[in-house]
Amino acid sequence: MPRVSPRPPADELPEPGLDPVFALHRGGKMEVAGTVPLRDADDLSLAYTPGVARVCEAIAERPELVDDYTWKSGTVAVVTDGSAVLGLGDIGPEASLPVMEGKAILFKQFGGVDAVPVALDCREVDELVETVARLAPSFGGINLEDISAPRCFEIERRLQERLDIPVFHDDQHGTAVVTLAALRNAVRLTGRDLAALRVVISGAGAAGVAIARILLGAGVDDVVVCDRRGVVSRDREDLTAIKRELAETTNPNGRTGSLADALAGADVFVGVSGGTVPESAVATMAPGAFVFAMANPNPEVHPEVAARHAAVVATGRSDFPNQINNVLAFPGIFAGALQVRATRITEGMKLAAAEALAAVVADELSPERVIPSPFDERVAPAVAAAVADAARAEGVARL
């Protein structure tokens, strides 16, 4: 039977017949399809009543069977409140749905993971946590998406404490995993030592905080994070709780001042904040620096400018080399976690994902290739296998 979906006449849509983006999105980018046949009464009696009752009774008696006899163990909820969508900001749940649909089809295309977009009309932390927790029995994992900082940190923490399935805020951890992978390969390419790098991160939101944490976990000793007011340092009295934690764990040499001050002599610039970094500041970085300017659509440092001063340049855009794209991480991470029915995604699993992602192109490195393409079919299987192994090693796997 054809899909039932009310669709307005083409001449009532924006730019009818002219804009290929609207043409592609018309009616949505997803649909639900069955995996079993419904050809006759016998099929119906197995898939639905009366046969389904036997499966329900078995799960009621042994709840863990839900992973074997429903879609739960292979399905992720992509959850947002629409408060921090891509580069669009707070546009609300309805307007966020095209992005969430896109995320869901990326899960399927690149990781073989089924995903359902869930856009919630609530903003308070307590409401979001309670709503997601009540939805959780239907899913094997929760991917939090486009939820504004600093609420996203508490929401993820509380949900992971409450649930026994992986909860993963992709804007934080997906970005961090891919950034670390690219940095590992930049170091390999140039014969440098990861631990000896001095890294400056512009942006103390979700991505900036997660990148700082994963770099510290990977052994980078000197990480400095900057926000709109400059270096996040212990002497500042205007810091949020998250930034106070950053101040305690980063900036070991007590640097102060502006982003430009921090960049002088730095080995790595990681931009996850937007804005523009002047070329004069980039020019003060150490010889052979790495510039990862990941703001979209306008990188903090244009790649042509960065290339005049840096050995390796990466952006968040697909039309320049070395795209730091979350799709390189989250499909494989969830595929691996779901494969072993992990109860959570640990720091060790994220580090394993980054190492596996970097290893995909470790023998093919060049200044224009320190990270694989999202269309490299080796990526998701490599990441999934590494994540599954790490989950077992860390004792969070149930299979």
N, C-alpha and C positions, 0 to 999 in steps of 0.2 A: 504494500500500500504506500502511495507517495506521502512524503512528509507533509504534515498539516502545519502551516505557519502563515498567519495573516500578513500579507505584504501590501503596502500601499502602491498605487499606480506609480510607474517610473517617473512621471512628470511631477509628482509630489515630493520626490527625493532631492537632496542637494545635488546640483550639477548633473541632472539626469542624462545618462548616456555619455557623459564626457569624462568623468573622473573615475579612473580604474580602481582607486582605493574604495570608493563608495560602492562600486559595482561588485567588488570582491566581498565586501562586508554585508551586502544586502541579504537579510534573512539570517545573519549570524554565520559563524565559521565552524559550528559543531552540530552534531546530532547524536542521539543515542541509538545504538544498534544492538540487537540480541545476538548471543553467541550460540544459541541452540535453535533447532528448527521448530516451527509451529505449523505443521502441515495438516494435522487432522486431530480428531478427538483424543487419540492415544497420546500424541505429543502434548496436548493441552493438559491431560490428566497427570502427566509427569512433571511438566514445568510449573503448573499451577495446581489448583485443587482437583483431586484429593491428595496427589503425591507430595506436594510441597509441605503438607502438614507433618509428614514423617521427618523431614529435614529440620523443620522448626522445633519439633519436640526433642530431636537429638541435640540441637544447639542449646535449648533451654536446660537440658540435663548436663551438657558439657560445653560451656560457653566458648572454649578455645576452638571448637569445630567451626565457628563462624569464618575463620581464616581459610578453611578448606572448602567450604560449601557455599560461599558467597563471593562477591567481587571485592570484599573489604581488603584483603591482603595485597591487592594489586592496584588500589585506587587511592588517589590523593585529592584532598580538597584544597583548591587555590582560593584563599580567603583574603578579602580586603574590605576596608571601609571607605575606599576612594579618597583618602586624605592626603596621599602623596604619590600621585600617579605619574610615572615616567618623569618627563620634564614639565608636566602640566600642573602639578600641585594638587590642591584640594578641589576636586571636581565632582565629588560625590559618588555614591555607589552605582547609579545607573550609567553614568558616563564612563565609569571604570570597566564596565563589562566587556567592551571590545578588547581591552588589554588582557583581561583575565581569560577570555576565550582564546586569545593568542597564546597565552602562557600554557593553557591546557593542551592545545594541539602541539606545542613544542615538547611537552612531556611525552606525548604519544609518539611523535615523529622521531625524536632523538633518543628516548629512553625506553620506549615500549610500555610506558606507564599510563594508565587511564587517569584522567584528572577532570574534576568538576569545578567550574567557576562558581564561587559563592561570594556575592557582594552584599554586605550587611549594612543595614540602615541603623547603625548605632555607633557612638563615638566614645562613650565613657569606657575606661579600662575594665571596670567590673562587668559592664554589659557585654563587652566583646569577649572577655574570657569566659563568661558564663554561657554565652551563645555558642561559641565554638566548642566548648566542652560538651554541651548538650548534642551537638551535631556529630561529635567524634565517633560514636559507635558505628557509623556507616563507612568509616574510612580507615585506611592503614597508615596514613600520614597526613600532616597538616602543613601546607606551604603558605606561610604568611607573606603577603605581597602588598607593597605600596601603602603601608601604614606609617604614619608620620612619627618621627622621633620627637621627644624621648619615649612616647607611649609604647612604641614597638618593643623596646627592651623589656619593659615590665610584662607586657602581654606575652611575649615569647617565654620568658622565665616562668611565669605563673602557669601557663598552659603545659609546659614541659614537666613542671613539678606535679601537675594534676593528672596528666594523661600517661598512658603506657605505650604510646606510639610516637614516632618521630615528629617533632615540631621544628620547623626550619624557616627562618626569616630570610628569604633569598636576597633581598636588597642588602642585607648585612653579609651573610656567609657565602652566598654564591659569588658575589663580587670579590670577597676576600680570597676565596680559593683560587679563582682564576688569576688574580693579581699576584699571589704568591707563586703560582706555576710559571707565569711569565717572568717573574723576577729570578726564579731559580735558573731558568734557561738563559736569561741575560747574563747572569753570573758565570754559567758554564761557558757561554760563548766568548766572554772576555777574560776568562781565567782569573776571576776575582773570588773573594771569600764572602759568602752571604753574611756571616756574623760580623764582619768588619765594616759593613756598609753603614753610612749615616743616611737615614731616610727621613724625608719631610713629607707629611701628609697634609694636604689642604682640604679641610672638611672634617668636622667633628660630629657629623650625623651618623646614621645607621651604618653606612658603608665605611666611613672613616674610622669609626670605633672598631668595627670588626676587622678591618685591614690591620690596624695597629695591633690588635690582640693576636691575630694569626702570625704576623711577622715576629712578634715577641716569642710566640710558641715555637716558631721555626728556628729561633736562635739569633735573630737580629737584635743586637744590644742597644743600638742608638736610634730610637724612633722619636720624632718630634711631631706633634699634631698641632695644626693651626686652625682657628676658627675665624670669624669675621673680625675679631678684636686682636688677633695675633696669636702668638704661641700660647698653648695651653700649659701653664706653669703653676707650680705650687703657691706662688706668691699672689695669684689672682684671687680676688674675693667675689667674683661674679660668676663662678662656675656652678653648673648644675651638678647633681649627684654623679651622673655618668662622667662628666668632664673632670670632676674631682678625682674619680677613680683613675681616669686617664693620666691626670697630673701625677698621681702616685706611682704609676707603672711605666710611664714614658719619660722622655726628656731627662736622661740621667745626668747631664752636665748643666742642668738648670738654665737653659737658654731662655731669653726673653726677647720681646720686640715683635716686629712684624714678620709676615711670611717672607718678605724679601730678606730680612735679617737672617732668618733661619736657613734660607737657601744658600747663603754664602758658604762655599766649600762642601756642600752636601753632595752625596753620591747619587741619590734617587729623589725624584719628585713624583708624588702620587696625587693626582687631582681628582677629587670626588665632590666638588663644591660649586662648580660654575665660576663665573667671573673670568677675569683675564689676568694672567701673570705677565708682566712686561718682559721683553727680551733682555733688557739690561739686568734683570734679576736672574734669569736663566743663565746668562753669560758668566755669572759669578760662581756657578756650581763647579764641582771638581772635574778635572779632565776625564773624558770617557763616561760621563754621567748617563743615567737612564731617566727618561721623561715619560711617565705614564699619565697623560692628560685625558681623563675619561669622561668629562662632562659632555652631555649631548644636548642639542646638536652641535654646540660650539665648544671645542676643547679649550681648556684654560690656556694652553699654549698651542698655537697652530703647528701641525707637524712639520711644515716647511721651516718654520722658525726654530722649532726644537732641534731639527736635524743639523742645524748649523753649530750646535753646541753639545749634542748628545750622541752617544754611541748606539743607543737603542731607543726608539720612540714607539709608544703604543697609545692608542686612543680607544674610545668606546664605539667608534664608527666603523661601519662595514666597508666604506670606500677608501680606507687607508690600511696599510699593513698593520698586523699585530692588534687585532680587535679584542679588547678585554670584554668578553660577552658572557653573561651569566649562563647562557644556554650550554656552554661548555661544561658546566658544573652540575646544575640541579637535576637534570634528567638521570645522569649516571649515579649521583649521590642517592637519590630516592630509589632508583632501581636496585642498587646494592643493599640499601637499608631494608627495602621490602622483601628482597630475596631471602634474607635471613630473619625476617620479622623482628627487626631491631626495636628496642623499646625507646631509643633516643638516638640522636646523632651527636657524637662526642667530638671533642677537639681533635682527638687522635684520628677519627674518621675523616675530618676535614683536611688534616695534614696529609693523610694518605691519599685523599682525592687530588690534592694539589700536586703531590709527587708523581702520581700516575698520569695526570694530565700533562705535566711537563715532559715525562718520559716518552710520550707518544711521538714527539718530534725531536727528541734529544740527539738523534743522529742526522738531523736535517737542518741544523741551526744556521741562521744568518741574521743580520740585523733586521731584516724584514720578516723573519719567521722564528719568533721565540715562543709562539703559542699556536696550536692547531687551528684550522678553520672549523667553524661549527658544523660544516658538512663532511668533515673527516669521519668516516664510519668507524674508525678505531677508538674514538674518544669515549663514548658512553660505555662500551664494554670494559675498557681499561679502568675507568673510574669506578664502575659498579663492582668489579672484581676486587679492587683495592679497598673499597669501602666495606664490602662484605667481610673480607679478611680482617680488617681492623675492628669491625664490630665483634667478631668472634674473639679476637685477641683481648678486647677490652671488656668482655663479659656482658655485652648488651644484646647479643643475638639469641633468638629462641630456636633457631634451626642451625 
